[in-house]
Amino acid sequence: MLSLCWSGSQETQIFYIEMACCGMFGAGADGMISPPDEDSVFQLEAVEVSTRDKLVYKLLTDIDVLHDMTVSLGSNDLRAHQALYAANHMINTIISGNYSQASQIADTFFGKRNGDLAHTVAMIGNCHIDSAWLWPYSETKRKCARSWSSTVLLLEEYPEMKFACSQAQQFSWVKLHYPKLYDKISLLVKAKRFIPVGGTWVEMDGLIPSGESFMRQFLYGQLFFKREFGALCKEFWLPDTFGYSAQFPQICKNFGITRFLTQKMSWSLFNKFPHHNFIWEGLDGSTILAHFPPGDSYELRVRVKEAVRTINNLQDKGRVSTSAFLYGHGDGGGGPTRNMLERSRRLRDVDGCPRMEHMSPSAFFERLETEQHNLCRWVGELYLELHNGTYTSQARTKKQNRICEFSLRNTEIFLAVVAVKGKMKKEELLRHQDKLHDAWEKVLLNQFHDVIPGTSIGLVYHDADRLYKEALASTEEVQRACRPFLFEDPGKKKNGEMVVINTLPWPMRQVMIVEEEGTQGEVQQSAGEGQYYVAVEAPGIGWSKLSTPLTPPKVTVSLTNNCYILENQYMKVQVNRFGQVESLMVAGESQDVFRREGTHAGQGNQLVLFDDVPLYWDAWDTMDYHLETGRVLNVKESGCEVNEVEVVQSGPLVVRLKWALKISEVSSITQEIELSAVSPYLVFRCKVDWHESHKFLKVLFNTALLARTAAFDSQFGFVERATHCNTSWDSAKFEVCGHKWADLSELSLGMAVLNDCKYGWTARGSTLMLSLLRSPKAPDAKCDMGQHTFSYALMPHKGCGDKTRVQRCAYEFNSNLALLSTSVSHDSEVWFSLAGSGAMIEAVKLAEDKSGDVVVRLYETLGGTTSARLKVPRQPQRVCLCNGLEEPMSDLSLEVGQDDEVFVDLTLSPFKIANIRITYN
């Protein structure tokens, strides 16, 4: 609509038409999710401007709704027949030329009201705009402007309308690029008509980002809405992502959010979720009120059949009296239309249909909260039984995300320590803090639920790569700026002293490569020309000199019966000539992960290639039937060309084997198998040249363990899932999401698989598989084609009680020690540390209010109540618990120990997140 009152007598006006070389859903050559047709051309052929006859438009809408009732209510419904006769009467009256009488017939029909017990449908306008999908980020900015401009006009014309809008990033784009539109939106936000919801920076993927990334999504989103509009969101709004972490309830509570809305669970392929309204209990026991709109969509068009479906499909009949109804064009933008709003006026309270009332999300949830005592409870993750190929598609994006998450963590620790030491100028400190904030925003944007899952067009991943590179460049710049201030005064001349830096909160050992002239002490093994291996140790979180390297027991390799035996102080492993692990034992123990007396021997590190042809959603889905097509590649019978295992390095600090395999005529893999003298896990470093089509590469570990459940690393904890298929719910979890590790354990023996950038897993019976690479062809025809490098590791351990070691090793596998030449006057220093098993420091950062306060985020890791002692640098002025928004809550007591060390004692309940704010003078 251009104007409510424009006429031809006015002065000539110029209207600008914005076009994009795509449709509402991209420019797919052969369908919506097909890769874009790069040769497509769009041409504007005609533009028409017309006025609308209001009475004729009213009559058309009246008849449209009456016809809708006739068709949707069914032939046995009395009101359906009454609607049919009313429409017929109207048409006869219109034919006779009496438009006013026809209008009165409709008004009389729609004036017949519902009874008092009619279910209420809460109409909430929305415009779900994917921040990137079948179009790049740049087009989304324009989509926001176009869609929200239309919405503003409708809000001015229809006072009853309420519009919910998520994603702080999109608000920020509009503020930057369309300031006049943003000013209008701000006024409507104050009037509680244009309503920010969700509380997150973008509508992110619900499984792949780390726990700290989730915290930043809410922190940056909520602070933006508070800064811009003076209020926080109360609802977590994530209607279209591919599964939901079990830690969302606790994370939401950290940010003052007690309500959750999505509809995506209705897409599950095997089992219908049993509730539309329920209490969702998370991993730590926190609860929030959850609602799934029974219309199973956020793109409803305000049709009678949609309202009827909302009632008929409701799983909680009798428990609730109101259901949300999300209307408006979505995904590609658009939002509500005048036709939708006109239909809503006729269906507002008409007999035969549910009562349709415009509501804000807050008003809807307030009604639902009065009935929550009637609701059932769901405990744990919300697993979507579809789109589980998204844990693997676009492997480079997932790898860059993991790298950025750890790089940001390390850099923030350095900047916080520098701030505590007080040597850097405040303006410089704040500039670096802003730089890290910007880097986080880029990483968070790429966590949008069609980017990091791997389901966007190729053009999006060019943008994502650029953002990741910029984020990493920022962390490297800040780290360089921090280094002189971490040790002695920055003005002092460096003396070339090598120090080892550890950003994990426990002492860490590792074999590192150094230059000969930069290392004091005995050099034990060459690593190439002019380089040497040394075993080092550093305290956590802190540093130590490299002047005295460790001298651990040697790692050895020997050849027996055509197999290589690798052994160090932690483990003994046997690798055959095809790279398969045939035996794995904890050092000094007799039980074998892969062999058991009286049973068939299993193997680990079996590379398996599957056919991967989903029903439709190519980059999204992998179907259960793909598991029937597996072919082990690294066996003699496969017929693949194999360069058999050879010894590259033989100790005493590092043993390395190498082998290669031709997967097909177009793809190959080279793998190095490495065991160091100080490592409790065996590392597999892979280089893959990948050019397949609809194939899925996994690595399989077929153990002799009897484990009814498998544990998978997740945000701020882990989740356990069945390894059997007793129920359809168990069977549907044939491909699941996990982060840095997964584990199969008996009481006294277990096996963990660690990784540095993978997220897809399969656990069935005694086998565990890690998903490595897929090759879908839509919507990105070149998805994952080319070179890949990644690593995974195999760790034997002493069973169910050894999870602390597994978790710590997984962090170490993703966070190497760092070497630095600098000036120091003492042997070591601990900045932050944590005593007590079962707790982890996930973040050490400067407070967002730029006060100079430090925020330390910890969590309980094992699922039990634990006591932890946090060591902090210097004597703080105040230490207190704070919420996710970093607002102080209760004070904590300090204890000063020997050498003036300062400690904070904490008790953490199972999987609890604790935010500690530290104020220094």
N, C-alpha and C positions, 0 to 999 in steps of 0.2 A: 504494500500500500504506500503510495507516495504522499497522499494528503487526505484529510477528512473533509476538506472544504474547498479544494482547488477547483477553479472554473476557467474556461477558455478566455474570459474577459481579463484575467490577470496578465501581468507582464510575462514575457517569455522567460521560462526557466530552463536551465541546463541540468540534465541528469547524467551522471556518470555510471556506466555499466561495467561492473567488474566480472571478468571471465577467467576461468582456469581451463587448461587443456586436459580436462578429465570430467567425468560425470560425478554424480553424488558419491559413488563408491569407486573412485579411481578410474583407470583407463585400461582395464584388462582386455586383452585381445580376444579371448574366447569365453569370457565369463567373469564374474565379479572378482574371484580370487586368482585369476590367471595373471601372469606377469604383464606389465604394461606394454601396449603396442607402441613402440618408439616411433613408428611412422604415422601414427594417427594424427589427423588434422581436424580441428574444430573451427566452424565458421558461423558467425552470427548473420542470419539471413533476414530476420524481421524482428521488430519490436513494436508492440501495440500498447497504446495508452487508452484506457476507456474509463467511463464512469459506471457506477453500479446502480441499478434500479433496486432500491432497498426492499420494496414490497415483493418484487419478483424473487429476489434472493431469499427473502423469508419464506415464501411459499415453496421454493425448491428445497430448502433445508427442512421444512416441515414434512414434506412428502418423503424426503430421503430418510428421515428418522422413523416415520410411520412404516415405510417399506422395511426398514431395518428390523423393527419390532415384529412385523409380520413373519419375516423369514427366520429370525433368531429365536423367537419364543416358542416356535413349534406349532404344529397343526392341532395339537390337543389343548393349547392354551387359549382361554377365553379372550384375554387381552390381545392376542395375536389377531384373532378374527375381528375384534373391535377396531384395531389399528387398520386392518385391511379395508373395512367398510368406511372408516373415516377418510382414508386416502382416496378411495373411489368417489366418495361424496365430494371431496375437495376438487378432484379433477373435473367432475361433471359441472361443478359450480364455476370453475375457471373457464371451461369451454363456453359457458353461457355469458362470460365476460364480467362476472361479479367477483373480483379479486378480494375485496374486503370481506365478503361473506365467507369465502374459502379460508381466509386467514382466521376468522372467528371460529370456524369448525375445528381447526388445529388447536387454537388456544383453549377451547373447551375440552378437547381430548387430553391435552397435556396438563390441564388443571386438575385432573383426577389424581388425588394424592395417595401416597403409600400409607400403610399402617404404621403404628408406633414401633413394631418389632422388626421392621425391615432392616436388613443389613445395610450399613453405610459404606459406600466406596469413597475413600479419601482421594480426591483428584489432585495430583501434584504435577504441574508442568515441568518438563525437563528437556534438555537438549544434550544428550550424551555425545560429546565430540571426542573422538579418539585423537589424542595428541599427535599421533602418527599411525599410519596403517597402510592403506592403499594410496597414500599421498605423503609427502614429506612434512617436516615441522613447519616449513615456510607457508605451506598451503593451510595448515591448521590455524595459523594466526589470522588468515583472511576468513576462514570458516567461522571463527569466533566472532569476528566483527560483523559478518553478514547475518549470522544466526541471532546474535544478541541484539542487533539493531532492530530486527523484526520483532523480537521478544519485547523490547522496550515499547515499541508502538502498540503492541497488543495489551501490555500492562496498563498503558494509558487509556485504552479504549474499554477494557473489561476490568472493572474495579474488583471483581471477585477473584480474579486469577492470581495464583501464587506460582512462582517459578523457582525451582531448586537448581543450584549450579555448583558443581564441584571443581577441584583442581586449581589451586592457587597459582600455578604456573600460567594457566590461561588468563586469569585475571591480570597477572603481571604483564603478559604480552599485550593485552588490550590497553592497559594503562600506558605502556610505552609507545605503542604504535597508533592508538586511537584515543587520545586523551579526552576529546569532547564526548565520545560515547561513554568512556569510563566515568566521567562526571555525572552523566545521567544515571548510570548504573548505581553509583554511590548513593545518589538521592533515593533510589528505589530500595536499596539495601537498608537505608535508615528507616524507610517506611515499611519494612518487613514484607516487601513484595518480591524482590529479587533476592533470593535467600542463599547465601553461601552454605554449603554442606560438605561433609567428608573430612575436613580437617587435615588433608594431606597435600603435598606439593603437586603430585599427579595421582591419577588412579593407577597405582602401581600393580605389578604382578604380585600375587598373594603368597608365593612360595619361594622364588629364587633369591630375592634380595636377602642380605644378612639381617640379623636382629637389629644391629646398629643402624643399618639403612632404613629399616622400618621406623626406628625412633626418629631419625632425621626427617623422614617423610612427614610425620606428624608434627615435629618441632617446627620445621620451616613453614609448613602449611598453616598451623594454628597461629604462629607468630605473625605471619603475613595478614591473616584475617583480623587478628586483634589490632595490629598496627593500622590497617587500612580502614576498618569498619568498627573497631571498638568492641568486638565480641568474638567469642570462641565458638566453634562448631560443637554441637552436642551429639551429632549423628556421624557414625563412620559409614560413608556412602561409597560402596565399591560394587556396582551392579554387574560388571562384565570382566571378571578375571577367572583364572583357570584353577581354582582351588584356594583354600584359605588356611593359613598357618594356625596351629593350636595356641600360639602365643598372642594372637590378636586381642582377645579379651583383656589380658593384663596390660598390653601396650596401650590400648584405648583408655583404660582406666588411668594410666599415667598422664593422660592429656585431658582429663575431664570429660571423656566421651563414654556414655553408658548405653548407647543404642547402635544397632548395626542393621544395614539394609543391603541386600543383594537379591538378584533373581537367577544368577548363573547356575545354581545347583539344579535348576529344572532341566538343564541340558544333559544330565547324567544319562548314560546309555543303558545301564543294566538295572539299576534300582531307583525307584522313586523316593525322594527324600520324604520322611514321614511327617514333617511339620512345615507350616508356613509361619508360625509364630512359636518361639521357644526361648528358653533361657540357655544361653550358650556358655558353657563352662570351659575355660581354657586349661592350659598345661599346668598352671600353678594353682588352679582352683578359683581364679577370678571369674566373675560372671558379668555378662551384658545381655540386654534384651535384644533379640534378633527377630527380624521380620523379612520374609520373602513375599513380595507381592504375588497373590495367587493368579494374576493374569499372566505370569511367567514371561514378562517382557517389560522393558523400559521404553518401548516404542508403540504404545497403544494409540489408537486413532479416535478414541471416544465413540466406539460402535457398541450397539446393544449386545452383540454376541460376546464382546470383550467383557462387558459388565456381568453378563450371565455366567461366563466362564469363571470370572473372579469369584463368584459365589459357589458355583458347582464344583470347582476345583479345590476349594478351600479345605485343607486337611484338618483344620481345627474348628469345625462347625460346633457351635454351642459354647466354645471356650472364649471366643472373641466376637465383638459386634461391629468391628470396623476393619477394613483392609485397604492398603495403599493401591493406588491406580496411577501408574506413571505414564503420562501421555506426552506425545511430541515426537517428531522425527529425530532419529539419533544415529550414532556411529559417524555418519558423514555430516552431521549437523542438520540445521533446519529448525528444530524445536516445534512448539505448538503453532497451530494455524487458526485462522478465523473460523474455518469450517468446524474444527474440533470444539472450539469454544461455543459456537452457536449450538452445536448438538448437545453440549453439556448443559446449556440453559434449558433445553427442552426435556432433558432426562434428569434434571435436578431432583425432582420428587414426583415421579409419575408412576401410577399404579401399574404393576406388572414387572417393573425393573427395580433393582436395588437403588436406594437413595444415593445420589451422587453429589458430593459436597466438596467444594474447593477448600483445601487445607494446606497449611504449611507443614513441613515435616515434623516440626516440633509439636504442633497441635495434634497431629496424628499420633505420635508416640506418647504424648500425654494421655490420650484416651486409652491407648494400649497398655500403658503402665497401670491403669486402674484395674486391668483384668489379668495382669501377669501372674497372679496367684493361681490362675486356672491352667497355666502353661506347663508343658513337659520340659525336660532338661536334656540337652545334647552335650556330651563330654568329648573333648578332643578336636582334632582337625576336621575341617569340612572338605572331604576329598571329592573332587569332581571326576566322575567316571567318563571322562572324555578329554581330549586335548593333552594327553600325557606325552605326546611327542615334543611338546614345548620345553620339556626339561633338557632337550639335547639340540634342537635346531639352532642354527647360527652360533656355532661353537666359539667363534672368535669374540663375539659380543659378550658371551658369558665369561670367557677368560678375562677380557679387559675389565669387566665389572668386578671380578674377584680381585684382580691386581689393584684396581683403584680403591676398593674397600680397605684393603690392608695398607696400601700406601697412605691413604688419608688417616687411618688410625695411627700409624707410626709418626706421621708428620705432626699431628695434633699433640701427641705426647711430647715431642721435642719442643714445640712452641709453648706448651703449658709449663714445662720445666724451665725454659728460658724466662718466662714471665715470673715464676716463683723466685728465680735467682736475681731478678731485678736489674739485669745489666743492659738490656736492650731498651732504647728510647721508646716511650709509650706510643708515639705516633707511628713508629716503624712496626711495633708489635701489632697495633690495630690494623695496619695495612696488610700485614701477613694474615691476620685473622680473617679479614674480608676476602682475601684471595682464596683461602681454604673454603670459606662459605660459598663463594662462586663455584669452586671446583665441585663441592658437594651437590650444588644445584644441577650441574651438568650430569653428574652420575645419577642423581635422582630422576631427572628427566628421561634418561635412557632406560630407567626401570619401569617405564610405562608398560601397560599390560599387553601391548602388541609389539613392543620393541625388544626388550630383553627375552621374551619367550621365543623370538625368532619367527614371527608371523607377519612381518611387514614386507613391502617391496624393497628391492635392492637399493634404491635411492636413499631410503631411510638409513641404511647401514653405512652409507658414505658419511652422512651427517653424524651418526653415532660414533664412528671411528674418530672423526675430527674432535668431537666433544671429549671423548676419552683421552685423546692425546693432549688436549688443552688442560684437562684436569690433572693428568700425570705431570705435565710440565710445571703446573702450579705447585704441586707437592714437592717436586725436585727443587724448584726455586726457593721455597720456604725452608726446606731442609738445609740447603746451602747457606742460607742466611742465619739459621739457628746454630750451626755447628760451632762457630767460634765462641758462642756464648754458653755452650753446654759444659765447657771445661774451665780453662783458665781465662784470664782477662783477654779480650779479643786483640788488644794492642800488643801482647807479648809475641815475641818471635817464636815460631814453631821449631821444635827440636827433633821432629821426625819420629816421635814416639808413636807406635802403633797401638790403638785401643780397639777392643771388641765391644760392640754395642748390642744390647738385647732389649727388645721392646715387649717381651712376654714376662709375666709376673712370677716366674720361677727361674732358677738357674738352668741354663741351656748349654748343651754341648753340641759341637758340630765340627766336621772336617772342612777346612776352608783352603782356598788356593791363595798363596801370597807370593810376592817377589822375594828372591833370596836376600837381597840387601836390606829389605825392610823388616826382616824377621830375626829376632834374637833367639838363641837356644838351638837345640839340635834339629836339623832338617831331616825328616824321616823318609820322605818319598817324593820322587819327582812327579810333577804334573804336566810336564812339557818343557819346552825350551825356556829357561830362565824363571820357571814357576815351580812351586812346591806345595805339597799338601802339609798342613799342620792341623792337629786336633786342638781345639780351643774351648774355653768355657767362659761364660759371662753371667753375672748375677742378674736377676730380674727385678724390676725394670731399671737398667743401669748399664755400667760398663766396667771393664777391667783391662789392665795392660796385657799386651801379647808377649811380654818379655819372657815368660816361662810357659811354653806350650805343654799340653798334657802328653803323657806317654801311656796311652791305654794299651790293654792287651791287643795283640795283633789280630787282624782279620786275615783269614787264609782261604785259599782255593786249591782243590785237588781234583784229579780226574779218576773216577772209579766206575767201572762197568758202563762206559760211554756216557756217564753223567758227571756234572761238575758239583762238587760239594763245597759250599761256602759256609764259613763258620766264624762267628765272633763271640764276644762275651754274653750276648743276649739270645742268640738264635743259631740254629743249624738248618740249612736248606739245601735241597738237591734239585738241580736244574738239568733237564735232558737236552739233547742237541737241537731240539726244535724250540727251545725257550720255555717249555712248560715246567712248572714246579711240581715235582712228584712227591716231595717230602718236605715237611715244615714242622720244626719242633722248637719249643723254648729251650734255651741252653740248660743242660743238666737235667732235663725232664725226658721221660720215655714216651709220652703220648704224642701222637702225630696228627696234625690237622687233616692230612689227606689219606692216611692209612689207618685201618683198624683191623685187628685180627678177626678173621672170619667174614669180613665184608670186602666188597670190591674196592680197589684202590681208586681214589679220585686224583684229579690234577688241577693245578691252578695256572693262571695266565694262559688260558685257552682263548685265542682270538676267534670269534664266531661271527660269521656274516649271515644276515637274515634278509629275506625279501621284505620290503616295507611299502606296501601299497594300501593306503587307507581308503575308506569309502568315498570321502569327498575332501575333507579339510586336510590338505596335503602337508603343510608345514606344522599343522596343529596335532594331528592324530597319528598314533601308531596303534594298530588293532591287535587284539589278543591272538588272532590267528597267525601273526608274524612269528610267534614263538615256535610254530610247527615247522618252520622252514630253515632253521639254523644249520650252518655248515662250518665245522671247525676247520680253520685254515692251516694252523701250524701243527699238522700231523702228516705223516708220510702219505696216508691214503687220500689226502685232499687233492693231490696232483698239482698243488701250487709250487712254484719255483722258490726254493728256500736256500739262503746262505746260512749254513748251520752255525751254531754258537761257537765263538772263539773267545779266548781270554785276551783282553786289552790291557788290563792292569791287575797286578797280583798281590797287592799289599805292600807294606804292612798296615797302612791306614785305609786304603781303598782297594776293593776288588771290583773290577768292571768286566762284564761279559758283553758281547755284541753279536747280533744276528739280524737278518733281514728277510723279508718275505714279499713276493709279488702277489698282491691280492687278486689282481686281474690284469688284463692287457693295458689298463689305463691307471691303475692305482697300486701303491706299494707302501710298505711300512719298514722302517729301520728302528730297532729297539736296543737300548743299552740297559743292562740289568746290573745294579750297583748295590754293594753292601759296604758300609764304612765301619771302622773299628768302634765308633761311639754311637751307632744307630741301632735301635731296636726294630727297625723295619727294613724290608728289601724294596729298593726303588726300581721302577720301570720307567725309563725316559723314552718317549716315543716321538718319532718324526714320521708323519704320514703325508703322502702325496695322494690326494683323494679326488677322484673324478667319476664317481659312480652315479647311477640313477635309480632311485627308489630302493636303495640298500641301507642296511642298518648294521654298523659295526659295534660289537660289544666285547668285553673281556669277561670270561667266566671262571669262577673258582668253585670247583665241584669237590666239596669237602666230605669228610667222614663224620662231621659233627651232627648231633641230634638237637636241633634248636627249633622250638615251636613258634618263636617270634624272632624277628630281626630288629635291631635298633638302628636308627638313622639320625644323623646329626641334623639339627633344625635350628631355628632362631631361638637363642637363649635356652638351649636344652636339647633334648632328643625325643623322638617319638618311636614307639614300638608298633610293629605291624605283623600280622600273622604270616607265617611261611606256608600255611596250608590253604586249601580251597574248600573248607567245610561249608561255607555259605556263599551266596552270590555276592555279598559285600566283600568277603575275602577274595574271591575269584576276580572281582573287578579291579583289584589293586595289583595287576600284573606288571605295571610300570609305575614307579612311585618316585617322589622327589626326596632327595637328601642332599646335604651339603658336603662338608669336608671329610666325612667318614661314614661307614656303615659296618655293622658288626653281627657276627653269628657267634653265640657263646653257649657252652655247657657250664656246669658248675666250676670245673677246674681247668678248662681248656677253651680257648676261643681264637677267632681270627677276625681281624679288622682290615678293611681296605680303605686306604686314604687316597685323596686326590687333590689336585691343585686348581681344577677349573670345571669339574663335571657335576651334574645334578640328577641324572636319571639312573635308577636302580631297579633290579628285579631280584626278589628273594623268594625262592620256591624250594621247599624241602631243605636239603643240605647244601643247596647251591646259592651263590650270590653272584650277580652280574652287574657290572658297571657299564653304562651306555657311553659310547665314545663319539661316534659320528653318525649323522643321518644324511640323506641326499634327496630331500623333497624338491619339487620343481615349481611350486606355486606357494605364495605369490612372488617369490624370488627364484627365477630360473637358475641362478648361479649359487644358490644357497650352499655354503660350506665347500664349494669347489676350490681346490688349490692346496697349499701347504699348511700343515698344522703341527704344532708342538705342544705336548702336554705330558704330564707325569701322574702316575699312581703308585701306590706302595702297598706292600703286604706285611701285616704285623701279627705274629703269633703272640698270645698272651695267656695269662692264667685264669681266664674265664670271667664269670659274671661280676666278680668283685674287682676287676682290673680296669674299669671304665675310665678312671682318672688318667691312667697312663695313655689310654687310647685317645682321649680328648686332647691331652697335652701334646701328644705326638702329632695329631692332626693340625693343631695350631702351628707347631714347629715346621711341619711340612709346607705350610703356606707363608711362613715368616722367617726368613733367613737372618742369621747374625750379620752385622755390618762391620767392616773394617774401616778405620779412619786414622790418618796420621795427624797428630795434634800435639799440643803442649799440656802436660799434666804434671802435677807435683805429688800425687799419691797413686796408689796401686789400683784402686777401684772405688766405685761410688754406686750406691743404690738410690734411685730417685723415688720410685714407688715399689712396694712389694706386697705380697699377700701370703700369709701363713695359714695353713689348713687346707686339706684336700676338699674338693667339691665346690670350689668357688673360682671365678675368673674375672679379671679386669677387662672389660670389653672396650672401654673408652676412657681416655684422660684428655680433657678438652677445656678450653677457656669458655666461660659462661657467655651466652649470646648477648647479654646486656652490656658487654664490654667493660665490666667493672674490674676486670683482672682476676675475679674469682675463678677457681678451678673446679670443674665437675668431673667426678670419677664415677663411672658406671660399672657395677658388678652384677653378677648373677650366680645363682646356685646351679651347679651343672649336673648333679647326679640324681635328683629327684628325692632328696631327703633333707631334713633339717641339719644345718651345719653351722659351726662357729668359725669365723674368719677374723684374722687380725691384719688390718691394713696399715702399712707403714707409709707415712707421708713425709715429704721433705720440709725441713725448717719447722718452727713453732707457729702454727696458725693462730689467727685471732679468733676464728669461729669455725666449727665443723657441724654441719646439720644435714639431715635427710632433706631431699627436695623432690618435687614431682618431675615429670618429663619436661615440663615447661621451665624447669630450673627455678621454680619458686620455692623459697625455704619453707620447711615444715618444722619438724622437731629437732632440737639440738642433740648432738652426740657428745659424749665425754671423751676426753683425751687422756692418754697415759704417756708419761715421759720416761723412757728407759735409760739404759746405759748409753754413754756418749751422746746424751741429749736426743736420742732417737724418739720420734713421736708416733704413737700408735692409736688406732681407732678399732675397738672391738665391736664385732657385728654378729648377729645371729640371723641367718637366712633360712627361710622356709623353702620347701621344694620348688625349684625352678623360679625362684623369686628374683625380680630385678630390683636392685637398690641403687638409687641415685644419691651421691654424696657431694655436697657443695662445701668447698673449703675457701675460707676468706683469709687472706694474708694482709698484713699492714702495708 
